Amino acid sequence: MKHKAGNLGVDLLLVDTGRIRRNNLEKTHTELQGDLHDGNGLSDATTPNGAISNVIFENVDYDLLTIGNHELYVTEVAYETFNQFSKAYGDRYITSNVQIINPATGELEYIGSKYRYFTTDHGLRIMAFGVLYDFTGNSNVSKVIKARDLVKESWFLDAVNYPQPIDLFVLLGHNPVRTTVSSSTFGIIYNTIRGQRPNIPIQAFGGHTHIRCVSRAKKSLVYSLNKSRDFVVYDTISTGLESGRYCETLGWASMSGINSSTFKGNQKPRGVPNPTRKAVKVSNATSTATASAPPSATANLVYSRRYLDWNRLTFEYHATGSQESTFDYHSGQRVTAEITQDRKQLNLTALYGCAPETYCQSCKPFGADGNIFGLLQTALAATVVNESRADVPRLIIINTGSIRFDLVKGPFTFDDSFIVSPFDDAFQFIPNVPYNIASQVLGILNAGAFQKRSADIESRDLSTRDFDFNAPSIPADACTAPDDNKHAQSASALRRRAETLTRNLRNRQSPALTPGYTTTDDFGTDGDDTPHSKIPFYRQPNDIQANASFPASGLPETVDLVFLDFIGANYVIPALIKAGGNYTKADISYYLPKTFTTNSYLPAYAKRFWQAGVPNCPVGQGVGSK
């Protein structure tokens, strides 16, 4: 792509903010959103996690990168990022508001560069900042500077008012681009830059928004996956792109007409679509614009944006002339071979069992067939058992945020266990709690706020992967290597697949749409590269509960109240007190060994109850399919 951009006389930038995307300007950008850990066996099956996967990521020639919150929870992961990953990219890895204690000096220093000022191949002069949202769940060796404090620092203001000319500000971050999202701090950065430099365009690339918005008309249901893909208009010369949640979207943004005395490229390359749209909000999405740039600065600036489904066929379709074996470069085949070898080394394809159907996080109402949390209630009751207390009635509570993704009908492997439930939260309990008190806890938890990690949780060992977020449901395309036999497909097979894709993509009015993203952003509804049917979204509770070893009739007088150590001290204890109990942290102990975690119970369940069809598991059609 960069070679093609060079031939067209434009600049292509590849940008990482914690997920992957792409853009095209006189200048083009591509973006990945930061979180490189938690949710895939290739990263999570090593100690520290990312020890193998980070080396693979380093093959990607990013122009700008920044850090995600999942690089900061665990001390050893944070230091690996500081000592290895950031050094691989030098000044391209930007952490404007994230510092770490250098163990050699005992002093705080930035994990990456504070900013990057550079000139593109065709002469555009760019000032870039990388800003993480105001994250508070980092381990105590790192520091996240709040945005409101960052914009007051002298170095930041000096960089905004850099003595060398700036044609474009690029703001990247694991940070929602829509400033009305409560966790976004981009508005603070934008307002500061715009107040100092009113005539310079700002292009933002964001991430972290794993959840979808809920319709005010139907608070329990939303029919489109639109807030993980987003394009916002800040003012007439400033926009922001956010594409996807994990590794299922490649976002493309292009802009042309930047006022630059040194740009020597092509303003209107031939043979490819050119951006045509002014930065004017046309949809009904919530506005984020807070200022208007002077008309003199906006005369020629035009934009486009696109959200590409992350799969080989999409990339083959858009890589003109590459539908045959020429799509594969030797460097890419080398990385594929490395991934395949690493997967074999980690035994990621080890089969636990055959999932009998597809279970989704949010495409079905809680309690309905196909909702994953009903499966989890069954699995928890069957596997979370302290044999010395197996006959004691127990309530088992977990937070729904411990589940990261859907579980699709077919093989359930070691790798899938990380994709669905990657976190290592262990099971604690309080014995012999009166049932009339314990039975109130779930309702109290679900009436409260969604449970997130905060810096003041004292009862947990931050050497474990014990953090979470609430994630919606989408069809998944693997971000790592496909099965080995797929790499051995012949050129003729690739041609047949590409021809089928081409027919499907050209027939944009085809009624046979696959379920997926249906996006509305500030430019409207035409951003999705491949049209999809809508996947329903239903709200899920904060927590779920499984009951086990209850008497055949009636209710027990007392129960073992079992819960995750992630929620025990800071959520369950207050709920017990609210229910009329008199409990403290001192009453909590571990119900099972700490090695049996939220990453353990589904594999244990599959080994016992999902053996039908092994080793030739029948495969389902995925989430949202009828």
C-alpha positions in Angstrom: 0.0 0.0 0.0 2.8 2.4 0.8 4.5 1.6 -2.5 1.2 2.3 -4.3 0.7 5.5 -2.4 4.2 6.6 -3.5 3.4 5.9 -7.1 0.2 8.0 -6.8 2.1 10.9 -5.2 0.3 10.7 -1.9 1.3 9.9 1.7 0.0 6.9 3.5 0.3 6.7 7.3 -0.3 3.6 9.3 -1.5 4.6 12.8 -2.1 2.3 15.9 -4.4 3.4 18.7 -5.3 0.0 20.0 -7.1 -1.6 17.1 -6.3 -1.3 13.4 -7.4 1.2 10.8 -6.4 2.9 7.6 -6.6 6.4 6.2 -5.7 8.3 2.9 -4.7 12.0 2.7 -2.5 13.9 0.4 -2.1 12.0 3.1 -3.6 8.7 4.1 -3.7 7.1 7.5 -4.2 3.6 9.0 -4.9 3.0 12.6 -4.7 0.3 15.3 -6.0 1.2 18.8 -3.4 0.1 21.3 -4.6 -2.8 23.4 -2.3 -5.6 22.3 -3.1 -7.9 25.3 -6.0 -9.9 26.6 -8.4 -11.8 24.3 -6.3 -14.1 22.2 -4.1 -17.1 23.1 -1.2 -15.8 21.1 -0.8 -13.0 23.5 -2.3 -14.4 26.7 -0.8 -17.9 26.8 2.7 -16.5 27.6 4.2 -15.0 30.7 4.3 -12.1 30.6 1.4 -12.0 28.1 2.5 -10.5 24.8 6.0 -12.0 25.0 5.5 -13.7 21.6 2.7 -11.6 20.0 4.5 -8.3 20.5 7.4 -9.6 18.4 4.9 -10.4 15.7 3.4 -6.9 15.9 6.8 -5.4 15.5 6.8 -6.6 11.9 4.2 -3.9 11.1 5.7 -0.7 9.8 3.6 1.8 11.8 4.2 5.5 11.4 2.5 6.4 14.7 1.6 4.3 17.7 0.4 4.8 21.2 -0.4 2.8 24.3 -3.6 1.2 25.5 -4.9 0.6 29.0 -4.2 -3.2 28.8 -0.5 -2.5 28.6 -0.7 -0.9 32.0 -2.7 -3.1 34.4 0.2 -5.5 35.0 3.6 -4.3 36.1 5.6 -6.9 34.1 3.6 -6.1 30.9 4.1 -2.4 31.4 7.9 -2.9 31.7 7.9 -5.1 28.6 6.2 -2.4 26.7 8.7 0.2 28.0 11.8 -1.9 27.6 11.0 -3.7 24.3 8.0 -2.7 22.3 8.3 1.1 22.5 12.0 0.9 21.7 11.3 -1.1 18.6 9.4 2.0 17.2 11.5 4.8 18.6 9.9 8.2 18.4 7.0 6.8 16.5 5.6 5.3 19.8 4.0 8.3 21.4 2.7 8.4 25.0 2.1 12.1 25.8 0.5 11.4 29.1 1.9 8.0 30.2 5.0 7.6 32.3 6.7 4.7 34.1 9.3 4.4 36.9 12.6 3.6 35.3 14.0 0.8 37.6 17.5 1.9 36.8 17.0 5.4 38.1 13.9 5.2 40.2 12.5 8.3 38.3 9.4 8.6 36.2 9.9 8.9 32.5 7.7 8.7 29.4 7.2 5.1 28.1 7.5 6.5 24.6 8.0 9.9 23.0 6.0 12.9 24.3 5.3 14.0 20.7 6.6 13.5 17.2 7.2 16.3 14.7 8.1 14.9 11.3 7.8 15.5 7.6 6.1 13.0 5.3 7.7 11.7 2.1 5.8 14.3 0.1 6.5 17.2 2.4 3.6 17.5 4.8 4.8 18.7 8.3 3.0 17.0 11.1 2.9 17.4 14.9 1.5 14.2 16.6 0.4 13.6 20.2 -0.6 10.2 21.7 -3.1 10.6 24.6 -4.6 7.8 26.7 -8.0 8.5 28.3 -7.9 9.3 32.1 -7.2 5.7 33.0 -6.9 4.9 36.7 -6.5 1.1 36.8 -2.7 1.1 36.1 -0.3 -0.7 38.4 1.7 1.5 40.7 4.8 1.6 38.5 3.2 3.8 35.9 1.4 7.2 35.9 -1.3 8.4 33.6 -1.4 12.2 33.5 -4.9 13.6 33.3 -5.7 15.5 30.1 -6.6 18.6 32.0 -3.1 18.6 33.6 -1.3 17.6 30.3 -2.6 20.7 28.4 -1.1 23.0 31.1 2.4 21.5 30.8 5.0 23.8 29.3 6.4 21.2 26.9 2.9 20.5 25.5 2.2 24.1 24.9 5.6 24.5 23.4 5.0 21.6 21.0 1.6 23.1 20.0 3.4 26.3 19.2 6.4 24.6 17.7 8.9 27.0 16.0 8.9 25.0 12.8 5.8 25.1 10.5 3.0 22.7 11.2 0.6 21.7 8.4 -1.5 19.2 10.4 -1.9 18.1 14.0 -2.5 14.4 14.4 -4.1 13.3 17.7 -4.0 9.6 18.4 -5.0 7.7 21.5 -6.8 4.8 23.1 -9.5 7.4 23.7 -13.0 7.8 22.3 -13.1 10.2 19.4 -16.6 11.4 20.2 -16.2 13.9 23.0 -19.6 13.4 24.4 -18.6 9.9 25.5 -17.9 10.2 29.2 -14.4 8.6 29.1 -13.2 10.8 26.2 -10.6 13.4 26.9 -10.0 14.4 23.2 -12.2 17.4 23.7 -9.7 18.9 26.2 -6.8 18.3 23.8 -8.7 19.6 20.8 -9.9 22.8 22.6 -6.3 23.6 23.7 -4.8 23.1 20.3 -7.6 24.9 18.5 -7.3 27.8 21.0 -3.6 28.2 20.2 -3.6 27.3 16.5 -7.0 28.2 15.0 -6.0 27.7 11.4 -4.3 24.3 11.5 -6.3 21.1 10.7 -6.6 18.5 13.4 -7.0 14.8 12.6 -7.8 12.5 15.5 -7.7 8.7 15.6 -9.2 7.0 18.7 -10.2 3.8 20.3 -11.3 2.0 23.5 -15.1 2.4 22.9 -16.0 -1.3 23.2 -19.7 -0.8 23.9 -22.6 0.4 21.8 -25.0 3.2 22.6 -28.6 2.4 23.7 -31.5 3.9 22.0 -33.5 6.3 24.1 -36.7 4.9 22.5 -35.9 1.3 23.4 -33.5 1.3 26.3 -33.1 -2.5 26.3 -32.4 -2.9 22.6 -30.2 -1.3 19.9 -30.1 -2.6 16.4 -26.8 -1.3 15.1 -23.2 -1.7 15.9 -22.4 1.9 15.4 -20.4 3.3 18.3 -17.3 1.1 17.8 -17.1 2.5 14.3 -17.4 6.3 14.3 -16.4 9.4 12.4 -16.9 12.7 14.1 -16.7 16.3 12.9 -15.1 18.7 15.4 -15.0 21.8 13.2 -14.6 22.6 9.5 -11.0 21.5 9.5 -11.0 18.8 12.2 -12.4 15.3 12.3 -11.9 12.0 14.2 -12.0 8.4 13.2 -12.6 5.4 15.4 -13.1 2.0 13.8 -14.0 -1.2 15.5 -13.5 -2.8 18.9 -10.9 -5.5 18.5 -9.3 -6.6 15.2 -12.5 -6.7 13.1 -12.3 -3.4 11.3 -9.7 -1.6 9.2 -10.6 2.0 9.1 -9.7 4.3 6.2 -9.8 8.1 6.3 -8.5 10.4 3.6 -8.2 14.1 3.3 -7.0 16.5 0.6 -6.5 20.2 0.3 -4.2 20.8 3.3 -2.5 24.2 3.0 1.2 23.4 2.8 4.0 25.3 1.2 6.2 22.2 1.2 3.8 19.5 0.0 5.2 18.1 -3.3 2.7 15.4 -3.9 -0.4 14.9 -6.0 -3.6 16.7 -4.8 -5.8 14.6 -7.1 -4.3 11.3 -8.0 -5.8 9.6 -11.0 -7.3 6.2 -11.1 -8.5 6.1 -7.5 -11.5 7.7 -5.6 -10.6 11.1 -4.2 -12.1 12.7 -1.0 -14.9 15.1 -1.8 -16.7 16.0 1.4 -16.4 19.0 3.5 -16.2 18.5 7.3 -19.9 19.1 7.8 -22.0 16.9 10.0 -24.9 15.4 8.1 -26.3 12.7 10.4 -28.4 12.9 13.5 -25.5 11.7 15.7 -24.7 13.8 18.7 -22.6 16.7 17.7 -19.1 17.0 19.1 -18.1 20.3 17.4 -17.1 23.0 19.8 -15.6 25.6 17.5 -15.5 26.7 13.9 -12.3 27.3 12.1 -11.9 30.5 10.1 -13.3 30.2 6.5 -9.9 31.0 5.1 -8.5 27.8 6.5 -11.3 25.6 5.1 -11.6 26.5 1.5 -10.1 23.3 -0.1 -10.1 20.7 2.7 -12.2 17.6 1.9 -12.5 14.2 3.5 -13.6 10.6 3.1 -13.9 7.7 5.5 -14.5 3.9 5.1 -14.8 1.0 7.5 -13.5 -2.3 6.1 -14.4 -5.7 7.5 -11.2 -7.4 8.7 -10.7 -10.4 6.5 -8.5 -11.6 3.7 -11.3 -11.4 1.1 -12.0 -7.8 1.8 -8.3 -7.0 1.4 -8.0 -9.0 -1.8 -10.9 -7.2 -3.3 -9.5 -3.7 -2.6 -5.9 -4.6 -3.6 -6.5 -4.2 -7.3 -4.8 -6.9 -9.3 -4.0 -8.9 -6.2 -6.9 -11.4 -6.2 -4.4 -14.1 -7.3 -1.3 -15.4 -5.5 0.4 -12.0 -6.0 -1.6 -10.8 -3.0 0.9 -12.6 -0.7 4.3 -11.0 -0.2 7.3 -13.0 0.9 7.5 -10.9 4.1 3.8 -11.6 4.9 4.3 -15.3 4.3 7.3 -15.2 6.6 5.2 -13.7 9.4 2.4 -16.1 8.7 4.9 -19.0 9.2 6.1 -17.4 12.4 2.5 -17.1 13.7 1.8 -20.7 12.7 4.9 -22.0 14.5 4.1 -19.9 17.6 0.6 -21.3 17.7 1.9 -24.8 17.5 4.5 -24.1 20.2 1.7 -22.7 22.5 -0.6 -25.6 21.6 -3.4 -23.1 20.9 -5.4 -25.5 18.7 -5.7 -28.1 21.6 -9.4 -29.1 21.5 -11.4 -29.1 24.6 -14.8 -30.0 23.0 -17.4 -29.0 20.5 -19.7 -26.1 21.3 -23.1 -27.4 20.4 -24.5 -24.0 19.4 -23.5 -20.3 19.1 -23.8 -18.3 22.3 -23.6 -14.5 22.0 -23.1 -11.8 24.6 -25.8 -9.4 23.6 -27.7 -10.5 20.4 -30.2 -12.4 22.5 -32.1 -11.2 25.7 -30.7 -12.4 29.0 -32.1 -15.9 29.7 -33.0 -16.6 26.1 -31.6 -19.6 24.2 -28.3 -18.7 22.6 -27.4 -16.0 25.3 -24.0 -16.9 26.6 -24.8 -16.0 30.2 -27.3 -18.9 30.5 -24.5 -21.3 29.4 -22.2 -19.8 32.0 -24.7 -20.3 34.8 -24.8 -24.0 33.9 -21.0 -24.2 33.6 -20.4 -22.5 36.9 -22.7 -24.7 38.8 -21.1 -27.8 37.3 -17.4 -26.8 37.7 -17.0 -24.3 40.5 -17.0 -26.9 43.3 -14.9 -27.2 46.4 -15.0 -30.9 47.0 -14.7 -30.5 50.7 -17.9 -28.4 50.7 -19.6 -30.0 47.6 -22.8 -30.7 49.5 -23.1 -27.2 50.9 -25.6 -25.1 48.9 -23.8 -22.3 47.1 -24.6 -19.1 45.1 -21.9 -18.3 42.5 -21.7 -14.7 41.3 -19.5 -13.4 38.4 -19.5 -10.1 36.6 -20.6 -10.2 32.9 -17.6 -8.1 32.0 -15.4 -11.1 32.6 -16.7 -12.4 29.2 -15.0 -10.6 26.3 -16.5 -12.2 23.2 -19.1 -14.6 21.8 -18.7 -18.4 21.6 -19.4 -19.8 18.1 -20.7 -23.3 17.4 -17.8 -25.5 16.6 -14.4 -26.4 18.0 -13.7 -24.9 21.5 -9.9 -24.8 21.8 -7.3 -23.5 24.1 -7.1 -20.3 22.0 -10.9 -19.9 22.2 -10.8 -20.0 26.0 -8.8 -16.7 25.9 -11.0 -15.2 23.2 -14.2 -15.8 25.2 -12.9 -15.4 28.8 -9.3 -14.2 29.0 -9.1 -12.9 32.5 -7.6 -14.7 35.5 -10.1 -13.8 38.2 -10.2 -16.5 41.0 -13.1 -17.6 43.1 -13.5 -16.4 46.7 -16.3 -17.1 49.1 -17.8 -16.4 52.5 -19.2 -19.5 54.1 -22.5 -20.1 55.8 -24.2 -16.8 54.8 -27.9 -16.7 55.7 -29.8 -17.3 52.5 -32.2 -14.3 53.1 -29.1 -12.1 53.0 -27.1 -13.8 50.3 -30.1 -13.9 48.0 -30.3 -10.1 47.9 -26.7 -9.6 46.7 -27.2 -10.2 43.0 -30.1 -7.7 42.8 -28.1 -5.1 44.7 -25.1 -5.6 42.4 -27.2 -5.3 39.3 -28.9 -2.1 40.5 -25.5 -0.5 40.9 -22.8 0.7 38.5 -21.0 -1.5 36.1 -18.0 -3.0 37.8 -14.6 -1.6 36.6 -11.2 -1.9 37.9 -10.1 1.2 39.9 -6.7 2.1 41.4 -7.9 1.7 45.0 -8.6 -2.1 44.8 -6.2 -3.4 47.4 -7.2 -7.0 47.6 -5.9 -8.1 44.2 -2.5 -9.3 43.0 -1.7 -7.1 40.0 0.5 -9.8 38.5 -2.7 -11.4 37.2 -4.9 -10.5 34.2 -7.9 -9.5 36.2 -9.4 -6.5 34.5 -12.5 -6.3 32.4 -14.8 -4.3 30.2 -18.2 -4.7 28.7 -18.0 -5.7 25.0 -20.8 -6.1 22.4 -21.3 -8.9 20.0 -20.0 -8.9 16.4 -19.1 -11.5 13.8 -15.4 -12.4 14.4 -12.6 -12.7 11.9 -9.4 -14.2 13.3 -6.6 -11.7 13.8 -4.0 -14.4 13.9 -3.1 -17.1 11.5 -5.9 -19.2 10.0 -5.7 -23.0 10.0 -2.6 -24.3 8.4 -4.5 -26.0 5.5 -5.9 -22.6 4.5 -2.4 -21.4 3.8 -1.9 -24.2 1.4 -4.8 -23.2 -0.9 -4.0 -23.1 -4.5 -4.0 -20.0 -6.6 -7.1 -21.2 -8.4 -8.9 -21.6 -5.1 -7.9 -18.1 -4.1 -9.2 -16.9 -7.4 -12.6 -18.6 -6.9 -12.9 -17.1 -3.5 -12.0 -13.6 -4.8 -14.4 -13.9 -7.7 -17.2 -14.8 -5.3 -16.3 -11.9 -3.1 -16.2 -9.5 -6.0 -19.6 -10.5 -7.1 -20.9 -10.1 -3.6 -19.3 -6.7 -3.1 -20.5 -5.3 -6.4 -24.0 -6.4 -5.8 -24.6 -3.7 -3.1 -28.4 -4.2 -3.3 -28.3 -7.9 -2.7 -30.9 -8.9 0.0 -28.7 -11.8 1.2 -26.7 -9.6 3.7 -24.5 -11.2 6.4 -25.0 -9.9 10.0 -22.6 -7.2 11.1 -21.9 -3.5 11.5 -24.5 -1.0 10.4 -22.9 2.3 11.1 -24.2 5.8 11.5 -21.7 8.6 12.0 -21.4 12.3 11.4 -21.0 11.7 7.7 -24.2 9.5 7.5 -24.8 5.8 6.9 -22.5 5.1 3.9 -19.3 4.3 5.7 -19.4 0.5 5.9 -17.5 -1.0 3.1 -19.6 -4.1 3.1 -23.3 -3.8 3.8 -24.7 -6.0 6.6 -28.0 -6.9 8.2 -28.4 -5.6 11.7 -27.5 -7.6 14.8 -29.8 -7.0 17.7 -28.3 -5.7 20.9 -29.8 -6.4 24.3 -28.7 -5.0 27.6 -27.2 -7.6 30.0 -27.0 -7.5 33.8 -23.9 -6.4 35.6 -23.6 -9.8 37.2 -25.1 -13.3 36.9 -25.6 -16.0 39.5 -25.5 -19.8 39.5 -27.2 -21.9 42.2 -25.8 -25.3 43.1 -26.3 -28.1 45.6 -29.7 -26.7 46.7 -32.1 -29.0 48.5 -34.6 -30.9 46.3 -37.4 -28.8 47.8 -37.5 -25.6 49.7 -34.6 -23.1 50.2 -31.5 -23.6 52.3 -31.0 -21.7 55.6 -27.4 -20.8 54.8 -25.2 -20.9 51.6 -21.6 -20.5 50.6 -21.6 -17.2 48.8 -19.0 -17.6 46.0 -17.8 -14.7 43.9 -14.8 -13.5 41.9 -11.9 -11.8 43.7 -12.4 -9.0 41.1 -15.6 -8.0 42.8 -15.4 -9.4 46.3 -14.0 -6.7 48.6 -15.2 -3.7 46.7 -18.7 -4.8 45.5 -19.9 -7.9 47.3 -19.0 -6.8 50.8 -20.9 -3.5 50.5 -23.9 -5.4 48.9 -23.9 -7.8 51.9 -23.9 -4.9 54.3 -26.7 -3.2 52.4 -28.7 -6.5 52.6 -28.3 -6.4 56.4 -25.2 -8.5 56.9 -22.2 -7.7 59.0 -19.2 -8.7 56.9 -15.7 -7.3 56.2 -12.8 -8.2 53.9 -11.5 -10.4 56.7 -14.4 -12.8 56.2 -13.3 -13.6 52.6 -11.1 -16.6 51.7 -10.5 -18.5 48.5 -13.1 -21.1 47.6 -10.8 -22.8 45.1 -7.1 -22.6 44.4 -6.1 -19.3 42.8 -5.1 -21.2 39.7 -8.7 -22.1 38.9 -10.0 -18.9 37.3 -12.5 -17.4 34.9 -10.3 -18.7 32.2 -10.6 -22.2 33.6 -14.3 -23.1 34.1 -15.4 -23.2 30.5 -12.6 -25.5 29.4 -13.4 -27.7 32.4 -17.1 -27.8 31.4 -16.3 -28.5 27.7 -14.1 -31.5 28.7 -17.0 -33.0 30.6 -20.1 -32.1 28.5 -19.0 -31.1 25.0 -17.4 -34.3 23.7 -20.1 -35.1 21.1 -18.5 -34.7 17.7 -14.9 -34.6 18.8 -12.6 -34.3 16.9 -14.7 -33.3 13.9 -16.9 -30.6 15.4 -19.8 -29.3 13.3 -19.4 -25.6 12.7 -22.1 -23.0 13.0 -22.7 -19.9 10.9 -21.8 -17.3 13.5 -23.5 -14.6 15.5 -26.7 -13.1 14.1 -27.2 -15.8 11.5 -30.7 -17.3 11.2 
